[in-house]
Amino acid sequence: MIDPGGRIYVTNSGTSAATSSITVYESGASGNVTPIRTIAGATTGLDQPQGIALDGGQRIYAASSAFTSHLYRITVYPGNANGDVAPVVTLAGTNTGLSVPSQLAF
């Protein structure tokens, strides 16, 4: 996913919540570059994210599809989130009808 400033947002599903993340790279990044921001950690609620969407750079939406635990969710972060940050919104639970969400779009 690319934001209006050209920054590149990537979901990294890892093998568990402990290794899942969202990384952000500068516009035009190439080669073996370090992300400018990383959203990762126990507080994030990320667990094998498969999809990502941006609403014009104001918020980051991630679809987590934790296959082993069946804890499917959509988490929402501020557009400038970095580190082990809590989502500002979490959509999860049996009433949602979520089942292995893998893509988001606006």
N, CA, C and O of each residue as an XYZ file, in Angstrom:
424
protein
N       0.856     -1.158      0.000
C       0.000      0.000      0.000
C       0.914      1.237      0.000
O       1.948      1.249      0.668
N       0.534      2.245     -0.733
C       1.328      3.476     -0.805
C       0.457      4.650     -0.371
O      -0.672      4.795     -0.839
N       0.979      5.489      0.524
C       0.221      6.649      0.996
C       0.400      7.831      0.045
O       1.198      7.749     -0.890
N      -0.333      8.938      0.267
C      -0.232     10.086     -0.635
C       1.182     10.672     -0.751
O       1.504     11.316     -1.749
N       2.028     10.450      0.273
C       3.404     10.929      0.225
C       4.361      9.956     -0.437
O       5.561     10.221     -0.516
N       3.837      8.819     -0.920
C       4.670      7.833     -1.600
C       5.303      6.812     -0.683
O       6.019      5.932     -1.162
N       5.066      6.892      0.637
C       5.629      5.905      1.558
C       4.943      4.555      1.346
O       3.751      4.489      1.042
N       5.712      3.490      1.511
C       5.257      2.131      1.242
C       4.961      1.424      2.566
O       5.813      1.379      3.453
N       3.744      0.871      2.698
C       3.300      0.161      3.907
C       3.189     -1.324      3.589
O       2.591     -1.708      2.584
N       3.778     -2.168      4.461
C       3.821     -3.600      4.206
C       3.408     -4.364      5.462
O       3.865     -4.051      6.561
N       2.533     -5.378      5.296
C       2.235     -6.277      6.416
C       3.215     -7.437      6.365
O       3.535     -7.955      5.295
N       3.683     -7.832      7.531
C       4.609     -8.955      7.675
C       3.938     -9.936      8.630
O       3.857     -9.678      9.831
N       3.459    -11.058      8.104
C       2.622    -11.931      8.912
C       3.388    -12.763      9.921
O       2.800    -13.208     10.907
N       4.650    -12.987      9.718
C       5.413    -13.785     10.673
C       4.737    -15.124     10.925
O       3.953    -15.591     10.099
N       5.036    -15.735     12.052
C       4.425    -17.016     12.402
C       3.532    -16.905     13.625
O       2.889    -17.879     14.014
N       3.486    -15.720     14.237
C       2.680    -15.515     15.439
C       2.530    -14.013     15.674
O       3.059    -13.198     14.919
N       1.806    -13.667     16.725
C       1.665    -12.258     17.087
C       3.031    -11.655     17.431
O       3.268    -10.473     17.184
N       3.908    -12.449     17.988
C       5.223    -11.947     18.407
C       6.102    -11.552     17.229
O       7.002    -10.728     17.388
N       5.862    -12.121     16.051
C       6.709    -11.828     14.895
C       5.960    -11.091     13.784
O       6.500    -10.903     12.694
N       4.733    -10.676     14.049
C       3.943     -9.942     13.062
C       4.223     -8.451     13.162
O       4.520     -7.941     14.242
N       4.125     -7.740     12.017
C       4.399     -6.305     12.051
C       3.862     -5.613     10.805
O       3.451     -6.249      9.834
N       3.883     -4.287     10.872
C       3.676     -3.427      9.714
C       4.944     -2.592      9.605
O       5.357     -1.955     10.575
N       5.557     -2.592      8.436
C       6.747     -1.770      8.228
C       6.439     -0.699      7.190
O       5.656     -0.913      6.264
N       7.077      0.465      7.367
C       6.858      1.605      6.480
C       8.207      2.044      5.926
O       9.179      2.179      6.670
N       8.261      2.269      4.604
C       9.491      2.647      3.928
C       9.312      3.982      3.215
O       8.210      4.329      2.788
N      10.389      4.711      3.095
C      10.377      5.997      2.387
C      10.002      5.803      0.924
O      10.238      4.745      0.341
N       9.425      6.825      0.353
C       9.121      6.838     -1.069
C      10.417      6.615     -1.849
O      11.438      7.238     -1.558
N      10.370      5.738     -2.823
C      11.546      5.478     -3.648
C      12.565      4.548     -3.010
O      13.646      4.356     -3.566
N      12.248      3.961     -1.852
C      13.193      3.053     -1.194
C      13.558      1.912     -2.136
O      12.718      1.420     -2.890
N      14.818      1.500     -2.080
C      15.301      0.436     -2.941
C      16.444     -0.287     -2.252
O      17.252      0.332     -1.560
N      16.509     -1.572     -2.439
C      17.611     -2.333     -1.858
C      17.365     -2.705     -0.413
O      16.218     -2.764      0.030
N      18.423     -2.954      0.318
C      18.368     -3.416      1.702
C      18.262     -2.214      2.651
O      19.239     -1.841      3.302
N      17.067     -1.612      2.720
C      16.870     -0.405      3.519
C      16.119     -0.713      4.810
O      15.315     -1.643      4.871
N      16.391      0.072      5.820
C      15.709     -0.033      7.112
C      14.375      0.711      7.039
O      14.310      1.802      6.475
N      13.309      0.132      7.606
C      12.029      0.842      7.606
C      12.132      2.144      8.406
O      12.916      2.243      9.351
N      11.334      3.135      8.016
C      11.317      4.394      8.768
C      10.414      4.273      9.995
O      10.561      5.023     10.960
N       9.479      3.322      9.948
C       8.616      3.028     11.097
C       8.273      1.553     11.093
O       8.198      0.927     10.035
N       8.064      0.996     12.284
C       7.629     -0.384     12.425
C       6.587     -0.449     13.528
O       6.830     -0.010     14.652
N       5.436     -0.994     13.204
C       4.388     -1.241     14.199
C       4.481     -2.717     14.543
O       4.223     -3.569     13.692
N       4.848     -3.030     15.780
C       5.031     -4.424     16.190
C       5.003     -4.514     17.706
O       5.328     -3.556     18.407
N       4.609     -5.680     18.198
C       4.624     -5.922     19.632
C       3.280     -6.421     20.136
O       2.284     -6.404     19.413
N       3.266     -6.860     21.377
C       2.080     -7.465     21.978
C       0.893     -6.516     22.051
O      -0.250     -6.961     21.938
N       1.127     -5.236     22.234
C       0.050     -4.265     22.382
C      -0.690     -4.004     21.075
O      -1.846     -3.584     21.109
N      -0.067     -4.236     19.937
C      -0.639     -3.882     18.633
C      -1.870     -4.705     18.247
O      -2.727     -4.222     17.507
N      -1.962     -5.925     18.736
C      -3.048     -6.805     18.330
C      -2.836     -7.441     16.972
O      -3.698     -8.179     16.497
N      -1.704     -7.170     16.335
C      -1.399     -7.790     15.049
C      -1.108     -9.269     15.257
O      -0.360     -9.632     16.165
N      -1.685    -10.116     14.434
C      -1.412    -11.538     14.507
C      -1.550    -12.114     13.107
O      -2.650    -12.449     12.668
N      -0.450    -12.225     12.426
C      -0.385    -12.710     11.048
C      -1.239    -11.843     10.119
O      -2.130    -12.360      9.443
N      -0.977    -10.523     10.076
C      -1.771     -9.653      9.201
C      -1.568    -10.004      7.733
O      -0.461    -10.310      7.289
N      -2.671     -9.949      6.999
C      -2.648    -10.297      5.578
C      -3.013     -9.122      4.686
O      -2.633     -9.097      3.515
N      -3.739     -8.154      5.216
C      -4.196     -7.041      4.400
C      -3.961     -5.714      5.089
O      -3.876     -5.641      6.315
N      -3.857     -4.657      4.282
C      -3.621     -3.320      4.820
C      -4.310     -2.300      3.915
O      -4.400     -2.479      2.700
N      -4.789     -1.231      4.538
C      -5.404     -0.138      3.779
C      -5.129      1.166      4.512
O      -4.897      1.174      5.721
N      -5.156      2.255      3.777
C      -4.947      3.595      4.341
C      -6.121      4.465      3.942
O      -6.658      4.327      2.843
N      -6.519      5.358      4.828
C      -7.607      6.279      4.481
C      -7.040      7.680      4.278
O      -7.356      8.610      5.019
N      -6.212      7.805      3.277
C      -5.610      9.100      2.970
C      -4.485      9.483      3.912
O      -4.119     10.656      3.980
N      -3.931      8.532      4.635
C      -2.816      8.807      5.527
C      -3.218      9.116      6.950
O      -2.350      9.278      7.808
N      -4.527      9.204      7.232
C      -4.973      9.504      8.587
C      -4.944      8.292      9.500
O      -4.632      8.405     10.686
N      -5.269      7.134      8.945
C      -5.295      5.901      9.730
C      -4.789      4.729      8.885
O      -4.884      4.725      7.658
N      -4.248      3.737      9.596
C      -3.756      2.496      8.992
C      -4.675      1.372      9.460
O      -4.889      1.201     10.660
N      -5.217      0.610      8.517
C      -6.114     -0.503      8.820
C      -5.407     -1.805      8.478
O      -4.835     -1.936      7.396
N      -5.442     -2.775      9.399
C      -4.792     -4.061      9.142
C      -5.768     -5.200      9.409
O      -6.487     -5.191     10.408
N      -5.789     -6.177      8.513
C      -6.607     -7.383      8.670
C      -5.708     -8.508      9.147
O      -4.774     -8.902      8.449
N      -5.992     -9.029     10.345
C      -5.202    -10.134     10.895
C      -5.960    -11.434     10.747
O      -7.153    -11.509     11.042
N      -5.265    -12.452     10.291
C      -5.849    -13.765     10.026
C      -5.057    -14.835     10.753
O      -4.414    -15.676     10.125
N      -5.101    -14.802     12.079
C      -4.341    -15.761     12.876
C      -4.930    -17.155     12.696
O      -5.866    -17.544     13.395
N      -4.371    -17.893     11.751
C      -4.918    -19.200     11.379
C      -4.951    -20.175     12.550
O      -5.912    -20.931     12.697
N      -3.921    -20.169     13.381
C      -3.838    -21.158     14.458
C      -4.811    -20.871     15.586
O      -5.337    -21.806     16.190
N      -5.069    -19.600     15.891
C      -5.948    -19.269     17.010
C      -7.354    -18.882     16.572
O      -8.248    -18.780     17.413
N      -7.573    -18.665     15.279
C      -8.871    -18.224     14.740
C      -9.318    -16.903     15.353
O     -10.517    -16.667     15.505
N      -8.373    -16.044     15.704
C      -8.676    -14.721     16.253
C      -8.596    -13.702     15.129
O      -7.617    -12.963     15.025
N      -9.608    -13.662     14.297
C      -9.627    -12.772     13.150
C     -10.033    -11.379     13.607
O     -10.945    -11.226     14.419
N      -9.347    -10.354     13.077
C      -9.660     -8.989     13.504
C      -9.194     -7.972     12.487
O      -8.334     -8.239     11.648
N      -9.793     -6.793     12.589
C      -9.339     -5.615     11.881
C      -8.882     -4.644     12.962
O      -9.643     -4.327     13.876
N      -7.655     -4.177     12.863
C      -7.139     -3.195     13.817
C      -6.826     -1.899     13.077
O      -6.439     -1.909     11.909
N      -7.004     -0.786     13.783
C      -6.827      0.526     13.179
C      -5.849      1.326     14.038
O      -5.970      1.365     15.263
N      -4.873      1.966     13.374
C      -3.820      2.723     14.055
C      -3.774      4.148     13.518
O      -4.183      4.396     12.383
N      -3.279      5.088     14.324
C      -3.062      6.434     13.786
C      -2.096      6.365     12.603
O      -1.255      5.468     12.546
N      -2.205      7.286     11.672
C      -1.364      7.294     10.487
C       0.123      7.408     10.766
O       0.938      7.008      9.935
N       0.492      7.952     11.930
C       1.903      8.110     12.292
C       2.358      7.093     13.330
O       3.395      7.287     13.965
N       1.600      6.009     13.514
C       1.933      5.007     14.535
C       3.321      4.431     14.323
O       3.776      4.260     13.192
N       3.989      4.132     15.441
C       5.325      3.551     15.415
C       5.555      2.824     16.722
O       5.230      3.346     17.788
N       6.110      1.626     16.656
C       6.440      0.882     17.865
C       5.321     -0.051     18.303
O       4.497     -0.480     17.495
N       5.306     -0.354     19.590
C       4.322     -1.257     20.188
C       3.126     -0.433     20.643
O       2.966     -0.166     21.834
N       2.285     -0.029     19.691
C       1.156      0.865     19.965
C      -0.162      0.103     19.946
O      -0.344     -0.828     19.162
N      -1.066      0.506     20.810
C      -2.400     -0.095     20.838
C      -3.223      0.453     19.683
O      -3.088      1.625     19.331
N      -4.067     -0.370     19.093
C      -4.955      0.132     18.045
C      -5.970      1.113     18.640
O      -6.344      0.989     19.806
N      -6.410      2.080     17.842
C      -7.439      3.013     18.290
C      -8.823      2.395     18.104
O      -9.784      2.817     18.747
N      -8.925      1.408     17.236
C     -10.162      0.665     17.003
C      -9.794     -0.792     16.740
O      -8.818     -1.076     16.046
N     -10.580     -1.714     17.299
C     -10.430     -3.133     16.985
C     -11.805     -3.692     16.664
O     -12.745     -3.542     17.445
N     -11.916     -4.330     15.519
C     -13.141     -4.997     15.097
C     -12.866     -6.490     15.183
O     -12.060     -7.016     14.415
N     -13.536     -7.189     16.122
C     -13.276     -8.608     16.329
C     -14.459     -9.235     17.058
O     -15.257     -8.536     17.682
N     -14.562    -10.540     16.974
C     -15.607    -11.260     17.689
C     -16.471    -12.076     16.753
O     -16.465    -11.876     15.539
N     -17.214    -13.002     17.340
C     -18.016    -13.927     16.539
C     -19.130    -13.227     15.774
O     -19.500    -13.691     14.695
N     -19.676    -12.138     16.281
C     -20.763    -11.439     15.582
C     -20.298    -10.715     14.322
O     -21.130    -10.360     13.487
N     -19.002    -10.485     14.161
C     -18.508     -9.742     12.996
C     -18.616    -10.534     11.702
O     -18.726     -9.954     10.622
N     -18.584    -11.843     11.807
C     -18.601    -12.684     10.613
C     -17.247    -12.765      9.917
O     -17.145    -13.337      8.832
N     -16.206    -12.199     10.528
C     -14.870    -12.262      9.930
C     -14.372    -13.697      9.893
O     -14.520    -14.435     10.867
N     -13.792    -14.087      8.790
C     -13.222    -15.412      8.643
C     -12.024    -15.328      7.710
O     -12.175    -15.288      6.489
N     -10.854    -15.303      8.287
C      -9.586    -15.186      7.567
C      -9.591    -13.960      6.649
O      -9.423    -14.101      5.437
N      -9.783    -12.752      7.214
C      -9.752    -11.549      6.371
C      -8.363    -11.375      5.776
O      -7.355    -11.517      6.468
N      -8.325    -11.068      4.489
C      -7.025    -10.977      3.834
C      -6.820     -9.708      3.029
O      -5.693     -9.423      2.623
N      -7.869     -8.937      2.783
C      -7.708     -7.709      2.019
C      -8.652     -6.652      2.546
O      -9.731     -6.953      3.055
N      -8.223     -5.399      2.412
C      -9.018     -4.236      2.785
C      -8.936     -3.230      1.663
O      -7.949     -3.194      0.927
N      -9.962     -2.413      1.524
C      -9.919     -1.388      0.478
C     -10.799     -0.209      0.864
O     -11.753     -0.351      1.628
N     -10.464      0.954      0.325
C     -11.283      2.148      0.453
C     -11.669      2.603     -0.922
O     -12.369      3.605     -1.066
